[in-house]
Amino acid sequence: MKKLALHWRILIGMVLGVVFALIMTNFEWGKDFVSDWIKPFGTIFINSLKLIAIPLILAALIKGVSDLKDISKLSQMGGRTIGTYVVTTVIAVSIGLVLVNIVSPGKSISDETRTELVEGYTDSTNKYKETAKAQKETGPLQALEDLVPQNIFSAATSNRNMLQVIFFAVFFGIGLILIPEEKSKTVKSFFDGVNEVILKMVDLIMLAAPYGVFALLAALVVESPNADLFKALGWYAFTVVLGLLCMIGVYMLIVIIFTKRSPASFLNGISPAQLLAFSTSSSAATLPVTMERVTEHLGVEEEVASFVLPVGATINMDGTSLYQAVAAVFIAQAFGMDLTLGTQLGIIATATLASIGSAAVPGAGMVMLVGVLGYAGIPEAGLALIFAVDRPLDMCRTVVNVTGDAAVSMVVAKSVDKLGDPKVKDWDDNYKG
């Protein structure tokens, strides 16, 4: 097993987890066994990744910004990063709208299925509606106000505050640039050391990745809703997945055009992070692995990756934005509504803006979708129509989010001449036992 590449080991763990869960569902006690004795190991694995996300952002971003030695370079890199992320998000939403109008999955939903879904998921729908309502009642500059934390230690206690941590790290890094080098040298060396330690912790955690994804996939299968509902929503799921595959194709095209690298080398380098994103449904939890793969296996220099990837994990939600476009039109179709071209163009703008600052955690897309539905005048009760297949699709769209982060980091690195050859470090480097 150790001789296999990491992505193959993770893939084997995922397949075995699904097979094991399917076997256990044939026993009356099987579901409880998986929930009580298998699922906790998956939770521990995700928690271990989330544990190092904030320390990694702080150390890597402070080091990366201070290494630039010139604030103008930071401004240049920041503008290119955010601009590229916005462009890819617009492309993603547009692909989703084109496909959902061609396939028209909502027209296959029967009145009986619609009623069953709405009744079955009322409580979950109300929860997301309340969260979205609270966000809507805030002022127009609330997002800007939330960017600056009152207390960095308080902000660092939650992965949902990633933008605040990024703000502090960039601010701190700028401060290091502006003071004399002899005074900043010790601080930079400290964060450089912390960064190396965190990356080594990622290597150690990834040794358990095949077992962690086994537990996660097994728990997902035994907790899945009725299979008949999946059949009813098959065309919707097909449309979303087709759109996500198209988006990965766009990323590979971007990599070819702007970096002259082969799609095979790109996918091979980022595949463990993609599989982990699929298992965890969280860009934030996957961030430590994404950063390691991008710097060591794709050749992006650390000062670029440490800025582009944390920002991407927060504002680059291409997969989620595509899914929102498909979901909004699907729900409208299911309720017999015809959306005008103007409304659908508005969905592109709304979904793009909603993706910026969205929490990089499972379920955040649902809160964003409430806002999109509200803009288009689509019944919010329609959220219930997609709950049955939301978790599997959440896993798929997180893969696209992470893939987009990696592709953009390569493009930005190439634009500032910071894209080199891969330099792979194994978990047991510098280890003598």
N, C-alpha and C positions, 0 to 999 in steps of 0.2 A: 504493500500500500504506500509506503514512504517513497518508493521509486517513481510513483505516478506524479504527474504535474498537479499542482494544487487545484486547478479548476476541474480536473477529472475526479479528484478525490471528493470535492464538494458536490459534484454532479452525482456521483455514486451514492453519497449520503442522502441527497434529496430523493433519488429514485427508491432507495431502500426504505426511507421514511414513509413515502406514499404507499409502497407495497405492504409494509408492516401495518400501517393504519387500516388499509383495506381488509387485511386478514383479521385484525382485531375487531372491526365493526361486525363481524359475523358472530361474535360472542356477546352475550348480554352484559358481561362485566368489562368488555373491551374498551369502551369509551372512557369509563371511569379510570381504568388502569393507565391509559395513555395520558389523561388529564392530570392524574395524581403522581405518576412515577416517571413519565417521559417528558411532558411539557416543561416542567421546572428546569430541566437542563438547557432547553432552548432559551428560556427566559434568562438564565444565568449567562449564557453566551452573549445575548443581546446587551445585557447590562454591563458586561465586561468591556464591550466596544463603546457603549455610551459613556462609561466611566472615564475613558481617556480622550473623548472628543474635545471637551473644553480645554484641558491642559495642552492638547496637541495644537489647537487653534492659537492659543496664547503664545506658546513657545515658537511655533513655526512661523506665525505671522509677524511677531516682533522681530525675529531673526531675519525673515525675508525682507521686511520693509527697511530695517536698519542696514542691510547689506547693499541696498540700492545706492546709498551714499548721496543721493540727489533727489529732492522732492519732485522735481519736474518729471523724473522717470516714473515715480509712483502715480502722478497725475496722468501720464501717458498710458500706463498700463491699466489703470482703473477705468479710464474712458473706453479703451478698446475692449476690456472685459465686459463691462456693463452693456456697451453697445452691441457686442456680439451676442450676448445672452438675450437681449430684447429681440434682435432679428430672428434668432432660432425659435424663440417662443411664438412670434407672429407666424412663422412658417409652420410650426406644429399645430397651432389653432386652425390655420387655413386648411391644412391637410385633413384635419378632423372634420371640418365643415363640409369639404368636398365629398369625402367618403360617406358621411352619414346621409347626405342628400342623394347620393347615388344608390346606396344599399337600402335606405329607408327601413331600418330595423323596427321602428316603433309601430309601423302599420301591421306587424305580425302579432302584436299583443291583443289577446281577446279580452272582452269586458270582464269575463269571469276571473282570468288570471290577474288583471289589473286590480280588481276588487280584493282578491286574496292577498296580493302583495301589500296594498295600501293598509289593509287591516292588520297584517302581520308585523309591520315595521313602524307602526305609528309612534311608539315610544322613542325609537332611535331617531326618527325624523324630527320630532319635537326637540330633542336634545341639540341637534345641529342647528335648528332654526333659532333656538334661544341664544346659542353662541354667536351666530351670525348677526342677530338683532343687536346684541351688546356691542359688537364691532361697528355696526352701522350707525349707532347712536353717538359714536365718538366724533370729534371735530375733524375737519379736512386735513389738518396738519398733525393728527395724532401719530401717524406712522413716523414722521420726522421727530416728534417729541419723544417717542418711545426708543428712538435710536440711541439716545444719550442716557446711560444709566445713572441713577443717583449714587449707587454703590457697586463697585465692580465685584466685590466678594458676594454680594447678594445676586447680581446678574449671573455670576458664574455657577450658581447652584442649580441652574436649569438649562437643559439643551434647547429649550424653546426661546431662550434669550440670546441666541447665537449672534444676531446682528449687533447687539450691545457689546458682546465680547469682542467681535471683530472691530467695532468702533474704537474700543479701548486699546486693542492691540496695535491698530494702525496709528492711533494718536501717540502711544508710547514709543512706537518705532520711529515716528517723525521726531519726537523729542531726542532720541538717541542720535539721529542724523545731525541735529542742530547743536549738540554739545561737542566739545573737543574730543578727538578720538582717544586720547590717553585716559579720559574719564569714562568713556562709553565701552572701552575694550573689555573690562571685567564683566559688565552686565551682559554684553553680547556673548561672551564666552559661556556665561551661566546658562542663558537661554539656548545656546547651541548645544550644550551638554544635555539639558532637559529634553530638547527635541530628539536627540539621538536615543535617549533612554525610552522615550515614548514610542519611537519607531521600533525599537527592539521589543517592547511590550506587545506591539501589533504582531510581530513575527511569532511571539509565544502564543498569543491568543489564536492566531490562525492555525496553529497545530491542532486545535480543537474544533476548527470550522466544520469538518465533515460530520462530526458527532452533533454539533449545535444545530446544523441545518436538518439533520435527520429528525431531531426532536421537534423542531419548528414545523416541518412539513407533516409529520405524523399528527401533531395536534391540530393543524389546519384541516386535514382530511376528516378526522373524527368529529370535528365541530361544524362541518359544512352543513348548510340547510338542505332541504328536500331536493333531490335530483331533478324532479319534474320542473321545478322553477328554473333550474339551469337550462333545461331544454327550451323553455319559453323565452329565455333571454339569450339564446345562443347567437342570434344574428347581431344583437347589440354587442356582445362580447367579441364576436368575429370582427365587427367594424372597428372596435377600439384596438384590438391586437394588430389588425392589418395596418391601421394608422401608425401604431408604435413601431412596427417593422419598417414602414416607409421612413419614419423619422431616423431610425438607426442607419438606414441607407443614406439619408441626407448627411448624417455625421461622417460616414465613411467617405462620402464625396467631398466634404469639406476638408477632411484630413488629406485626401489625395491632392486636391487642388492647392491648398495653402502650405502643406508641410512636405509634400512629395513622398510621404511614407505609404507603405502598402496597407490596405485594409486588414490583411491577415495579421500583420505585426501589431496593428492597433488593437484588434479584437483579442489576440492572444495575450497581449500585455494587460488588458483591462478585465478579462473574463472572470477572474476570481472575485473582483469587486462587483461585477454584474450579478453573479450567482448569489453573492452575499446580499446584495440589494433586493434580489428576488425573494430571498428567505426572510429578510427582516422588515421589508416595506418601509425602510427608513433611510433617507439620504444621510442624516446626521449620524446614525449608528454605523453606516458604511464608510463615513468620511476618513477615518484613520487608515483603512485598507486602500481606499481610492488614492489617498495621498502617497502611500507607499508604492503602489503599482505605477502611478504616473511618474514619480521621480526616479524610481529604480528600473522600471521595465519599459517606459516610454521615452525616457531621456529628458524630461522637462526639469530644468534646474529648480532647486528648492525655493529660491526667492520668488519665482513665478508661481509655482504650484501652491506655496503656502499662502498666497494672496488669492489666486483665482478660484481654487477649490472650496475654501470656506465660504467665499462670497457666492459661489455657484450653488452650494448646498442650501443656501438660504433664499436666493432670488431666482435661480434657474430651475423652473418646474415645467419643462417642455412636455414631458409625458402627462403630467397632471393637467396642464392647460389643454392638451389635445383631448384628453378624456372628458374634460368639462364641456368642450364644444360638442362632442358626440353625445354626451349625456343630455345636455340641454335640448338639442334638437330631437333626440330620441323620445324624451319625455313629452315634448310638444306634439310629436307625431302620435304618440300613444293616446293623447287626449284630443286628437283630431284637430290640432292647431296648425295653421300654415304660417310660418315665419317669413316676413319680408326680407329682401336682400339687405335693406338698411338695418334691420334688427340683427341679422347675422353678422354684418360688419361690426355692429356695436358689441356683439359677443366677443369678437376678436380683441377689441380694445379692452373690454371688461376683464376677460380671462387673462390677458397679458398683464394688466395692472394688478389683478388679484394675486397673481403668482409671485409678485415681488414682496418679499417679507413674510410669505407663508411659512409656518413652522414645518421643518423638515422631518416630520414624524407621521406615523400611520394615522389616517383619518382626517388630516388637515385639508385634503382635497374636497371633502364633503362640505366643510364650512365655506370654502371658496365657492363651491357650486351653488350654495344658497344665494349668494350675491349675484351670480350670473343669472340664475332663474328669476330672481327679483327684477333685474334689469329688463329681461326679455318678456316679463309678464306671464311667465309659465307657472302653473300651480306648484307650490313648494311641496305639496303632498306627493308629487311625482317622484320625490327622492326615494320613496319606498319601493318604486319599481326597480331600482338598480342595487338595492342593498344586498340581495341574494348573491350577486356576483361581484360585489365591490372589492372584497378582500383579494381574490385572485387577480383582479385587474389592477388593484393597488400595487401588488407585487410586480406586475409587468411594467407599470408606468414608472415605478421607482428605478427599474433597470435603465429606462430611457433617460431619466433625470441624471443618473450617475454617468452614463455613457456621454451625455451632452457636456457634463462638467469636464470629463477627461479630454474630449475633442477640443473644446474651447481653450483649455489650458495649453494644449499643443499649438493651437493657432496663435494664441497670445505670445507664447514662448518663442515661436518662430519669428514673430513680428519684431521682437526686441532682441533677437539673436541669442536666445537662451535655451535653444533646443539642441541637445547633444545626443550622444550614444547612451544606451541603457547601461546602468551600473548596478547589477543585482547584488543584494546583500542577503545572505541566508540567515536564518534564525540563530544558527550556531557559530556565526562569525565571531571571532575573538573569544570563543568559549573553549576552555581547556578542562577536560574532566578526566 
